[in-house]
Amino acid sequence: MTAVRDSAAGPVLAAGAIGFPRVAASRPLQHRARVVGEGTRWSNKYRRVLVINDVCVIFSVTLTAQVARFGLDDVQVAVGRFSLGYFQVSLLVAVAWMAALGTYRTRDARIVGIGVDEYKRVVSATVALLGVLAMLCLLFQVDIARSYFALAFPFGMAGLIASRWALRRWLSRQRTKGHYLSQVLVLGKPKDVSYVVNQIEKKSGAAYRVVGVCLTGNPGMKWLSLGRRAVPVVQESGSIVDAVRELGADAVIVAGPGKGGGKYIQELGWQLEESSTELILTTGLTNVAGPRIHARPVEGLPLMHVELPQYTGARHTLKRILDVVASACALLILLPVFLLLAILIKRDSPGKVLFRQERVGKAGKKFLMVKFRSMVESAEDDLAGLLDQNEGSGVLFKMQHDPRVTEVGRWMRKYSLDELPQFWNILKGDMSLVGPRPPLQREVDGYKNRAHRRLYIKPGLTGMWQTNGRSELNWQDSIRLDLYYVENWSLAGDLIIIWRTALQMIKPVGAY
């Protein structure tokens, strides 16, 4: 992010920024023109799309479940002294289902298209509705066929998740083109603003587009260069609402501790409330995910509770069950593939088919990780002569055109086929399906400070490092992703990573 001190053209707000914009005195709401930015427009449009999608899915599955169970006959069901046809029942269930999705705020613009919270809310709303309907049927002695529910709800939940996933894919493609993004103004110290802006620019899925910044302690700066584009530095003399209106911003992000403390934030919130602009505060807890953060007001004092990461317990037991079942099934299903790869490896170069290497697992416990051999037999001995050509960062050794890699090994690595025997390590309990990358002892010896936290859980066959660039990641980003996973992992998140890994195997990026 580069500062530019002059420009011939740009918004009238491009003037020297020497601090936060002052917070103008609050005025009556009717005297303020409400700001409707791009983010508000796209979120309203996308919410309508989601409503239509949910209606189509829910009405389709309820009617399909009815026809599959009873045919086209309008069978009656007793409700106390009255009776209803199953067409009416299906209509009531569909309306209640839509209400449940609305109650759980599954179409909230802050969660759609990002993370797993949208899917979690869809599942929670569906399960809660099923529970309520079961209690109502018991209370009022409504004899609805269990097979009707057994068909409607599982298929409905699957349909909702699948359709929302498809819509999310479309939304992600739009965001990579610069559409369907909320316009934001970022204010704070240069270091804090730089970090927030870089994180937003790095990921289009962040759903934000920076349209302006306000920096403290930088008099005379007019523009900040963000790659191929520049954004104006907002002047101090006007109110923040004037800046928001001029730039068409939907939200203001306060990066780091704000100048003026809580009083400034409070006044800024009041002012933005009058202009329908969202206020977003960064916490500085860069490795803490939302589910671990809970707000609790105590006599007007807002307290933020951060849950401790869990490294044992029921969730880890469920994770181990998933590992055992999935790895056992994979070993059986992939047996013909293993045999074919073994033949190709043996014919391509002399040496053993499988390569075993000592890696460091949970709590520093060492184990032999097994892979298909993708290099020549003398690869370990040849390493010393290639250290001066290392293209990796930190303690990692990487070469995009490593001469030790065999012809078969090159395309096996591209599609991650050399990693498949690690299902055996997962079945044994040395590894997990998802987790940090299994390190070598020499890498662990080079760890500093917090990097050792990667060893708090089992290493994984795949992980956030594999779905975010793989070999193209630098050492710092690799550590950051692994630490984020260690402290915030969830079963739902694991399933998403596994799905993304499958897509990466079809269209590999950063593998060599």
C-alpha positions in Angstrom: 0.0 0.0 0.0 1.7 3.1 -1.2 1.1 6.8 -0.4 0.7 9.2 -3.3 1.0 12.9 -2.4 -0.7 14.5 -5.4 -3.1 13.8 -8.2 -4.7 15.7 -10.9 -8.2 14.3 -10.5 -10.3 12.6 -7.9 -13.1 13.1 -5.3 -13.2 16.4 -3.5 -12.4 14.5 -0.3 -8.8 13.9 -1.5 -7.0 16.3 0.9 -4.4 16.1 3.6 -5.4 13.7 6.4 -3.9 14.4 9.8 -6.2 12.5 12.0 -9.7 11.0 12.1 -12.4 13.0 10.6 -14.1 14.9 13.4 -17.5 13.7 14.5 -20.1 16.3 13.8 -22.8 17.1 16.3 -25.7 14.8 16.0 -28.7 16.4 14.2 -32.3 15.2 13.9 -32.8 12.3 11.6 -35.2 14.1 9.3 -32.5 16.6 8.5 -30.1 13.9 7.2 -30.2 12.4 3.7 -30.0 8.6 4.0 -27.1 7.0 2.2 -28.0 4.0 0.0 -24.7 2.6 -1.2 -23.8 -0.3 -3.5 -23.7 -2.7 -0.6 -27.2 -2.0 0.4 -28.5 -2.4 -3.2 -26.7 -5.7 -3.8 -27.7 -7.2 -0.4 -31.4 -6.4 -1.0 -31.2 -7.9 -4.5 -29.4 -11.0 -3.3 -31.8 -11.4 -0.4 -34.7 -11.5 -2.8 -32.9 -14.1 -4.9 -32.4 -16.2 -1.7 -36.1 -15.9 -0.8 -37.1 -17.1 -4.3 -34.6 -19.9 -4.1 -35.8 -21.0 -0.7 -39.4 -20.9 -1.8 -38.7 -23.0 -4.9 -36.7 -25.6 -2.9 -39.1 -25.9 0.0 -42.3 -26.1 -1.9 -40.7 -28.6 -4.3 -39.6 -31.0 -1.6 -42.8 -30.8 0.5 -45.0 -31.5 -2.6 -42.6 -34.2 -3.8 -42.6 -35.9 -0.4 -46.4 -35.9 -0.4 -46.7 -37.3 -3.9 -44.0 -39.9 -3.2 -45.8 -41.0 0.0 -49.5 -40.7 -1.0 -49.6 -40.2 -4.7 -51.9 -37.5 -6.1 -54.8 -38.3 -3.7 -55.5 -35.6 -1.1 -55.3 -37.9 2.0 -56.8 -36.4 5.1 -55.0 -36.1 8.5 -56.9 -35.6 11.8 -56.1 -32.5 13.8 -58.2 -32.8 16.9 -61.8 -32.5 15.9 -60.8 -31.2 12.4 -59.1 -32.7 9.4 -56.7 -31.3 6.9 -55.6 -32.6 3.5 -51.9 -33.3 3.0 -51.8 -30.5 0.4 -52.8 -28.1 3.2 -50.3 -29.7 5.5 -47.5 -29.3 2.9 -48.4 -25.6 2.5 -48.3 -25.0 6.3 -45.0 -26.8 6.6 -43.5 -24.8 3.8 -44.7 -21.5 5.2 -43.4 -22.5 8.7 -40.1 -23.5 7.1 -39.7 -20.1 5.4 -40.5 -18.4 8.7 -37.9 -20.5 10.5 -35.2 -19.5 7.9 -36.2 -15.9 8.4 -36.1 -16.2 12.2 -32.6 -17.6 12.1 -31.6 -14.8 9.8 -30.2 -17.2 7.1 -30.3 -14.4 4.6 -28.3 -11.8 6.6 -26.0 -9.9 4.3 -23.2 -10.2 6.9 -23.0 -14.0 6.5 -24.1 -14.9 3.0 -21.3 -15.9 0.7 -18.7 -16.1 3.6 -17.7 -19.0 5.9 -20.0 -21.7 7.2 -22.3 -19.7 9.3 -24.9 -19.5 6.5 -25.1 -23.3 6.2 -25.1 -23.7 10.0 -28.1 -21.4 10.3 -30.0 -23.3 7.6 -29.4 -26.6 9.4 -30.3 -25.1 12.8 -33.5 -23.6 11.4 -34.6 -26.9 9.8 -33.8 -29.0 12.8 -35.6 -26.5 15.1 -38.7 -26.5 12.9 -38.7 -30.3 12.9 -38.5 -30.4 16.7 -41.3 -27.9 17.0 -43.6 -29.7 14.6 -42.9 -33.0 16.4 -44.0 -31.5 19.7 -47.1 -29.9 18.2 -48.1 -33.2 16.6 -47.7 -34.9 20.0 -49.5 -32.2 21.9 -52.5 -31.9 19.5 -52.4 -35.6 18.6 -51.8 -35.0 14.9 -51.1 -38.3 13.2 -48.8 -37.2 10.3 -47.0 -40.0 8.5 -43.4 -40.2 9.7 -42.3 -41.1 6.2 -43.5 -37.8 5.0 -41.2 -35.9 7.4 -38.4 -38.5 6.6 -38.6 -37.5 3.0 -39.3 -33.8 3.2 -36.8 -32.6 5.8 -33.5 -34.4 4.8 -34.0 -33.7 1.1 -35.1 -30.2 1.8 -32.1 -29.5 3.9 -29.8 -30.9 1.3 -31.6 -28.9 -1.4 -31.3 -25.7 0.5 -27.6 -26.2 1.2 -26.8 -27.3 -2.4 -28.7 -24.4 -4.0 -27.1 -21.8 -1.6 -23.7 -23.3 -2.4 -24.5 -22.8 -6.1 -25.6 -19.3 -5.5 -22.5 -18.6 -3.5 -20.3 -19.8 -6.3 -22.1 -17.4 -8.6 -21.7 -14.6 -6.0 -17.9 -15.4 -5.7 -17.4 -15.1 -9.4 -19.2 -11.7 -9.4 -17.0 -10.5 -6.5 -13.9 -11.4 -8.4 -15.1 -9.0 -11.1 -15.7 -6.3 -8.6 -19.5 -6.6 -8.3 -21.7 -7.3 -5.3 -19.2 -5.7 -2.9 -19.9 -3.4 0.0 -18.0 -0.1 -0.2 -16.1 0.7 2.9 -14.1 3.6 4.4 -11.2 2.4 6.6 -9.8 4.7 9.3 -7.0 4.3 11.8 -3.3 4.4 12.2 -1.3 3.7 9.0 -0.1 0.3 10.2 -3.6 -0.8 11.3 -5.2 0.5 8.1 -2.5 -1.1 6.0 -3.2 -4.5 7.6 -7.0 -4.3 7.2 -6.8 -3.1 3.6 -4.3 -5.7 2.6 -6.5 -8.5 4.1 -9.5 -7.2 2.3 -7.7 -6.8 -1.1 -6.2 -10.3 -0.8 -9.6 -12.0 -0.6 -12.4 -11.0 -2.9 -14.7 -13.2 -0.7 -14.3 -10.6 2.0 -17.2 -8.9 0.3 -15.7 -5.4 0.8 -14.2 -2.9 -1.5 -12.1 -0.1 0.0 -13.2 3.3 -1.5 -11.3 5.6 1.0 -9.1 5.7 4.0 -8.3 8.1 6.8 -4.8 7.9 8.3 -3.5 9.6 11.5 -0.2 11.3 11.5 0.2 11.6 7.7 -0.2 15.3 6.7 -0.2 16.1 3.0 -1.1 12.6 1.8 -3.9 12.6 -0.8 -4.0 9.1 -2.2 -3.1 5.6 -1.3 -2.2 3.1 -4.0 -3.8 -0.3 -3.7 -2.1 -2.3 -6.5 -3.6 -1.0 -9.8 -5.9 1.5 -8.2 -5.7 4.4 -5.8 -8.1 5.5 -3.1 -8.5 9.0 -1.6 -7.3 9.9 1.9 -10.3 11.6 3.6 -9.7 15.1 5.0 -10.1 16.0 8.6 -12.2 19.1 8.2 -15.5 17.5 7.2 -17.7 15.1 9.2 -17.5 11.3 8.6 -21.0 11.3 7.2 -20.0 13.8 4.5 -17.1 11.5 3.6 -19.4 8.5 3.5 -21.9 10.3 1.3 -19.2 11.6 -1.1 -17.6 8.2 -1.5 -20.9 6.2 -1.5 -19.6 4.0 1.4 -21.9 1.4 3.0 -19.7 0.9 6.1 -16.9 2.4 8.1 -14.2 0.1 9.5 -12.2 1.4 12.5 -8.8 -0.3 12.3 -7.2 -0.8 15.6 -7.7 1.4 18.7 -9.4 4.6 17.7 -8.1 8.0 18.5 -10.3 9.5 21.2 -11.2 6.0 22.7 -14.7 4.8 23.5 -16.2 8.3 23.4 -15.2 8.8 19.8 -16.5 5.4 18.8 -19.8 6.1 20.6 -20.3 9.4 18.8 -19.2 7.9 15.5 -21.8 5.2 15.9 -24.6 7.7 16.6 -23.7 9.7 13.6 -23.5 6.7 11.3 -26.8 5.4 12.6 -28.4 8.5 11.3 -27.0 7.9 7.8 -27.8 4.1 7.7 -24.1 3.3 7.5 -22.7 0.3 9.3 -19.9 0.7 11.9 -17.3 -2.2 12.0 -14.7 -2.5 14.6 -11.6 -4.7 14.3 -10.7 -6.5 17.5 -7.0 -7.3 16.8 -7.7 -10.9 17.6 -6.4 -12.1 14.2 -6.5 -15.8 14.9 -9.8 -15.9 16.7 -12.9 -16.9 14.6 -16.4 -15.5 15.3 -17.9 -18.6 17.0 -15.3 -18.2 19.8 -16.3 -14.6 20.5 -19.4 -13.7 22.5 -20.6 -10.3 23.6 -22.3 -9.9 27.0 -23.5 -6.5 28.3 -23.2 -6.1 32.1 -24.9 -3.0 33.4 -24.1 -1.0 30.3 -20.6 -2.4 30.1 -20.1 -4.4 26.8 -17.8 -7.3 27.6 -16.3 -9.6 24.9 -15.8 -13.2 25.9 -13.2 -15.2 24.0 -13.6 -19.0 24.5 -10.5 -21.0 25.0 -9.6 -23.3 22.1 -10.4 -27.0 22.8 -7.8 -29.7 22.1 -9.7 -32.6 23.7 -13.3 -33.6 24.3 -16.4 -34.8 22.4 -15.7 -32.8 19.2 -12.3 -34.4 18.9 -13.9 -37.8 19.5 -16.3 -37.1 16.6 -13.4 -36.0 14.5 -11.6 -39.3 15.1 -14.7 -41.3 14.2 -15.0 -39.4 10.9 -11.3 -40.0 10.3 -11.6 -43.8 10.9 -14.7 -44.3 8.8 -13.6 -42.1 5.9 -10.0 -43.5 5.8 -11.2 -47.1 5.9 -13.7 -46.5 3.1 -11.1 -44.6 1.0 -8.5 -47.4 1.3 -11.0 -49.9 0.1 -12.4 -47.8 -2.7 -9.0 -46.6 -3.9 -7.3 -50.0 -3.9 -7.5 -50.3 -7.8 -6.0 -46.8 -8.1 -3.2 -47.7 -5.7 -2.3 -50.8 -7.8 -2.3 -48.8 -11.0 -0.1 -46.0 -9.5 2.3 -48.6 -8.1 2.8 -50.2 -11.6 3.4 -46.8 -13.2 5.9 -45.8 -10.5 7.8 -49.0 -10.8 8.0 -48.8 -14.6 9.1 -45.1 -14.5 12.2 -45.3 -12.3 14.0 -47.9 -10.1 13.3 -47.9 -6.4 10.5 -48.6 -3.9 6.9 -47.7 -4.7 6.2 -46.2 -1.3 8.3 -43.5 0.4 8.4 -43.3 4.1 9.6 -40.3 5.9 9.7 -39.3 9.6 7.4 -36.5 10.4 6.4 -34.8 13.7 2.8 -35.2 14.8 0.6 -34.1 17.7 2.6 -33.1 20.9 5.9 -33.6 19.0 5.3 -37.4 18.6 7.2 -38.7 15.6 5.7 -41.1 13.1 6.5 -42.5 9.6 4.4 -40.8 7.0 3.8 -42.9 3.9 3.5 -41.5 0.3 3.9 -42.8 -3.2 7.4 -42.1 -4.3 7.5 -39.1 -6.6 11.3 -38.6 -6.6 14.3 -40.6 -7.6 15.6 -43.1 -5.0 18.5 -40.9 -4.1 16.4 -37.8 -3.4 17.4 -37.3 0.2 21.1 -37.6 -0.6 20.8 -35.1 -3.5 19.1 -32.5 -1.3 22.4 -30.9 0.0 23.4 -30.0 -3.5 20.2 -28.1 -4.1 19.9 -26.0 -0.9 21.3 -22.9 -2.7 18.4 -23.1 -5.2 15.7 -23.2 -2.5 12.6 -21.3 -3.6 10.7 -21.9 -0.4 10.4 -19.5 2.5 11.2 -19.9 6.2 12.4 -23.4 7.0 10.6 -25.0 4.0 12.5 -26.3 1.0 10.7 -25.9 -2.3 11.7 -26.0 -6.0 9.2 -25.5 -8.8 11.4 -27.5 -11.2 13.1 -29.9 -8.8 15.3 -32.2 -10.8 14.8 -35.1 -8.4 11.1 -35.4 -9.3 10.3 -38.2 -11.8 8.0 -37.9 -14.8 5.2 -39.9 -13.1 5.9 -38.1 -9.8 5.4 -34.7 -11.5 1.7 -35.3 -12.5 1.0 -37.2 -9.3 2.1 -34.2 -7.3 0.1 -31.9 -9.5 -3.1 -33.8 -8.6 -2.0 -34.8 -5.1 -2.2 -38.5 -5.9 1.1 -39.1 -4.1 -0.6 -38.2 -0.8 -3.3 -40.9 -1.0 -1.4 -43.6 1.0 -1.7 -41.2 4.0 -5.1 -42.6 4.5 -3.2 -45.4 6.2 -1.6 -42.9 8.6 -5.1 -41.5 9.3 -6.5 -44.9 10.1 -3.6 -45.6 12.4 -4.2 -42.4 14.3 -1.0 -40.6 13.4 -2.8 -38.0 11.2 -6.3 -36.6 10.6 -8.2 -35.9 7.4 -7.9 -32.2 8.0 -5.2 -30.4 10.0 -1.9 -28.5 9.8 0.7 -29.7 7.3 2.8 -32.6 8.8 6.3 -31.0 9.4 9.8 -32.5 9.3 11.9 -32.4 12.4 14.3 -29.9 10.9 11.3 -27.6 10.3 10.2 -28.0 13.9 13.7 -27.2 15.1 13.4 -23.9 13.2 10.1 -22.9 14.8 9.9 -19.7 16.8 7.5 -18.8 19.5 3.9 -19.4 18.5 4.7 -21.7 15.5 4.9 -24.6 18.0 1.1 -24.4 18.5 0.8 -26.2 15.2 1.6 -29.4 17.1 -1.4 -29.0 19.4 -3.5 -31.2 17.1 -2.8 -34.0 14.6 -1.4 -33.0 11.2 -3.8 -33.4 8.3 -3.9 -35.0 4.8 -5.3 -31.6 3.8 -5.9 -28.3 5.4 -6.3 -24.6 4.9 -2.7 -24.5 3.5 -3.8 -26.8 0.6 -6.9 -24.8 -0.3 -5.2 -21.4 -0.1 -2.2 -21.7 -2.5 -0.2 -24.7 -1.3 3.4 -24.3 -2.5 2.8 -20.7 -3.5 2.2 -19.7 0.2 5.1 -18.0 2.0 6.2 -19.2 5.4 4.3 -16.5 7.4 1.0 -17.2 5.6 1.4 -21.0 6.0 1.9 -20.5 9.8 -1.0 -18.1 10.0 -3.4 -20.4 8.3 -2.3 -23.4 10.4 -2.6 -21.5 13.7 -6.0 -20.2 12.7 -7.2 -23.8 12.0 -5.7 -25.1 15.2 -7.6 -22.6 17.4 -10.9 -22.5 15.4 -11.5 -25.8 13.7 -15.0 -27.3 13.5 -16.5 -30.4 11.9 -18.5 -28.2 9.5 -15.3 -26.4 8.6 -13.5 -29.7 8.0 -16.2 -30.8 5.6 -15.9 -27.6 3.6 -12.1 -27.9 3.5 -12.4 -31.5 2.2 -14.8 -30.4 -0.5 -12.5 -27.6 -1.5 -9.6 -30.0 -1.6 -11.6 -32.2 -4.0 -12.1 -29.2 -6.3 -8.4 -28.4 -6.0 -7.5 -31.9 -7.2 -9.6 -31.3 -10.3 -8.2 -27.8 -10.9 -4.9 -27.8 -9.1 -3.3 -24.5 -8.1 0.2 -24.0 -6.6 1.1 -27.7 -6.6 4.7 -28.7 -7.5 
